[in-house]
Amino acid sequence: MKKILPICLVALYLIVGCKPNASVEEQTPSSTNMVTGLFERKGALANADEWAKTKAKVAELQLKIAAKPTDVKPMLQLAVIYISEARITGEHPYYYPAIISILDRVIAIEPANFEALVLKSSVKMSQHQFAEGKQLAEKAKVINPDNAYVYGILVDANVELGDYKAAVMHSDKMQSLKPSLESYARASYLREIYGDYKGAIAAMQLAVDAGLPGSEPYCWAATTLAELYVKTGQLDKAAAASQKVLAMRPSYAFAMCRLAEAELERKNYPVALALLDSAAAILPEFSFHERMADLYAAQGDTSKALLKYADVARMLNEDEHSGHTVALEKAKLYVKMNALDSATKYVQIELNKRPNNIDVNKTMAEISLLQKNAAAAKKHLALAQSTGNRDPELLALAKAIGKI
């Protein structure tokens, strides 16, 4: 999985218009509970200006749903808020089942409700259930073929399923219907896939320029631009882009992570670790912890790295329990832990579902290299490089495979 656009952007694009602290297990909603409470924010996120307004709005919507259970409008509004909260807090295991439950209720009342189908498609994509996400988006497209964002979801779905030509086609359609942050971001990612980093950076800069400074979509685009700068060795620009986001939104954990990656490339390990610690304290995002483990490994502290990788495995298991497909993430993790049998098992699951995906084949090529299986390594490398992708890790892998 790569850069699926945050589903809060889908929500904002489509629709205008409390419990005490508990563990995730205690808060997990049942499929019949339509007014599940918010997951109480903690730390810096609880001090954000919008939190009090969010709680008040959710309480209002819950009352409307209870009073009129067949009115889909407050249900959709509640789903939108929960989508945003999932992104802000990282509490996906709690929010995604709640969102799906709400949207399924809407679809049961109105089977052709366009907003519900698109939002559910986006959640499925975020859960890495790509085939189902694509199917729902195709159904929504029939209802409203002139909605730009449906084509954006189809870009994401086809990228993940390995049909890059179809992704380009849908991206072009999206651009023609509505040039926007969302469409520029898709164009950027596809340019990156096809090896055009200069074009990818230019398109992502357009996405940043199209966003409202300080908003979640703007911050997401700016930190993705910073990631492109890291990949192309432009570390000063990566740091500047990340710091600009943090000046607007100090608790934006992903910008901290991008800044940490720039420092990691400079081998400034103490600063990178401090940034990752700060990000992880704000958001329970497994990739922050995985970066910490990578940092320990880079410093030669194998025991500490393995302990942190084990923490990541537990986080992935929690995500999996909530309906999130994490086979590829587990495969990559087990490669780092040198557990190649487990890595092979999980990557094969993904190969069976999306045999032409770049990331999946890259991972299998790396496993095959470590297993000294030259034929398999070269086969999967060729598939991973089929679009001319020039990802630095992929190029390094190709160099290593070329020596066997």
MOWO-V548944 format. One record per residue. N is the residue number from 1. NEAR is the number of other C-alpha atoms within 8 Angstrom. Layout:
[[N | NEAR] [N | NEAR]]
//
This chain:
[[1 | 7] [2 | 4] [3 | 5] [4 | 8] [5 | 7] [6 | 10] [7 | 13] [8 | 10] [9 | 10] [10 | 11] [11 | 12] [12 | 9] [13 | 8] [14 | 7] [15 | 9] [16 | 5] [17 | 3] [18 | 8] [19 | 8] [20 | 6] [21 | 6] [22 | 7] [23 | 6] [24 | 8] [25 | 5] [26 | 6] [27 | 9] [28 | 11] [29 | 9] [30 | 6] [31 | 8] [32 | 5] [33 | 8] [34 | 9] [35 | 7] [36 | 7] [37 | 7] [38 | 9] [39 | 12] [40 | 9] [41 | 7] [42 | 6] [43 | 7] [44 | 8] [45 | 11] [46 | 9] [47 | 7] [48 | 7] [49 | 6] [50 | 6] [51 | 10] [52 | 7] [53 | 8] [54 | 9] [55 | 10] [56 | 8] [57 | 8] [58 | 12] [59 | 9] [60 | 8] [61 | 12] [62 | 10] [63 | 8] [64 | 10] [65 | 14] [66 | 8] [67 | 6] [68 | 7] [69 | 8] [70 | 6] [71 | 8] [72 | 9] [73 | 6] [74 | 11] [75 | 13] [76 | 13] [77 | 11] [78 | 10] [79 | 11] [80 | 12] [81 | 10] [82 | 11] [83 | 14] [84 | 11] [85 | 11] [86 | 12] [87 | 12] [88 | 7] [89 | 11] [90 | 10] [91 | 11] [92 | 10] [93 | 13] [94 | 13] [95 | 14] [96 | 12] [97 | 13] [98 | 14] [99 | 12] [100 | 10] [101 | 12] [102 | 12] [103 | 15] [104 | 8] [105 | 8] [106 | 14] [107 | 12] [108 | 7] [109 | 8] [110 | 7] [111 | 7] [112 | 8] [113 | 9] [114 | 9] [115 | 9] [116 | 11] [117 | 15] [118 | 12] [119 | 12] [120 | 13] [121 | 15] [122 | 12] [123 | 12] [124 | 12] [125 | 14] [126 | 11] [127 | 9] [128 | 10] [129 | 11] [130 | 11] [131 | 8] [132 | 10] [133 | 15] [134 | 13] [135 | 9] [136 | 12] [137 | 14] [138 | 10] [139 | 9] [140 | 14] [141 | 12] [142 | 7] [143 | 8] [144 | 8] [145 | 8] [146 | 6] [147 | 9] [148 | 11] [149 | 10] [150 | 13] [151 | 13] [152 | 14] [153 | 12] [154 | 13] [155 | 14] [156 | 13] [157 | 14] [158 | 13] [159 | 11] [160 | 12] [161 | 13] [162 | 11] [163 | 11] [164 | 8] [165 | 6] [166 | 9] [167 | 15] [168 | 10] [169 | 8] [170 | 12] [171 | 14] [172 | 8] [173 | 10] [174 | 14] [175 | 12] [176 | 7] [177 | 9] [178 | 8] [179 | 10] [180 | 9] [181 | 14] [182 | 12] [183 | 14] [184 | 14] [185 | 12] [186 | 12] [187 | 11] [188 | 14] [189 | 10] [190 | 11] [191 | 12] [192 | 13] [193 | 11] [194 | 10] [195 | 11] [196 | 9] [197 | 10] [198 | 6] [199 | 10] [200 | 15] [201 | 12] [202 | 9] [203 | 12] [204 | 15] [205 | 10] [206 | 10] [207 | 16] [208 | 12] [209 | 8] [210 | 9] [211 | 10] [212 | 8] [213 | 7] [214 | 9] [215 | 8] [216 | 6] [217 | 11] [218 | 14] [219 | 14] [220 | 10] [221 | 13] [222 | 14] [223 | 14] [224 | 9] [225 | 13] [226 | 14] [227 | 10] [228 | 12] [229 | 13] [230 | 12] [231 | 9] [232 | 7] [233 | 6] [234 | 9] [235 | 10] [236 | 6] [237 | 9] [238 | 17] [239 | 12] [240 | 8] [241 | 12] [242 | 15] [243 | 10] [244 | 8] [245 | 15] [246 | 12] [247 | 7] [248 | 8] [249 | 8] [250 | 7] [251 | 8] [252 | 11] [253 | 11] [254 | 9] [255 | 13] [256 | 14] [257 | 12] [258 | 14] [259 | 14] [260 | 13] [261 | 10] [262 | 12] [263 | 12] [264 | 11] [265 | 8] [266 | 6] [267 | 6] [268 | 9] [269 | 9] [270 | 6] [271 | 9] [272 | 13] [273 | 11] [274 | 8] [275 | 12] [276 | 15] [277 | 8] [278 | 10] [279 | 14] [280 | 12] [281 | 7] [282 | 12] [283 | 10] [284 | 9] [285 | 8] [286 | 9] [287 | 7] [288 | 11] [289 | 14] [290 | 11] [291 | 9] [292 | 12] [293 | 13] [294 | 9] [295 | 12] [296 | 12] [297 | 11] [298 | 7] [299 | 6] [300 | 6] [301 | 9] [302 | 8] [303 | 6] [304 | 10] [305 | 14] [306 | 10] [307 | 8] [308 | 12] [309 | 13] [310 | 8] [311 | 9] [312 | 12] [313 | 10] [314 | 8] [315 | 9] [316 | 12] [317 | 8] [318 | 9] [319 | 13] [320 | 10] [321 | 8] [322 | 11] [323 | 9] [324 | 11] [325 | 9] [326 | 10] [327 | 10] [328 | 11] [329 | 8] [330 | 12] [331 | 15] [332 | 10] [333 | 11] [334 | 12] [335 | 11] [336 | 7] [337 | 8] [338 | 6] [339 | 9] [340 | 10] [341 | 6] [342 | 9] [343 | 15] [344 | 11] [345 | 9] [346 | 12] [347 | 14] [348 | 8] [349 | 9] [350 | 12] [351 | 12] [352 | 7] [353 | 7] [354 | 11] [355 | 11] [356 | 12] [357 | 15] [358 | 10] [359 | 8] [360 | 15] [361 | 15] [362 | 12] [363 | 11] [364 | 12] [365 | 14] [366 | 10] [367 | 13] [368 | 12] [369 | 11] [370 | 7] [371 | 7] [372 | 7] [373 | 9] [374 | 10] [375 | 6] [376 | 9] [377 | 15] [378 | 10] [379 | 9] [380 | 12] [381 | 12] [382 | 8] [383 | 11] [384 | 15] [385 | 10] [386 | 7] [387 | 8] [388 | 8] [389 | 12] [390 | 11] [391 | 8] [392 | 7] [393 | 6] [394 | 10] [395 | 9] [396 | 8] [397 | 9] [398 | 9] [399 | 8] [400 | 8] [401 | 11] [402 | 6] [403 | 5] [404 | 6]]
//
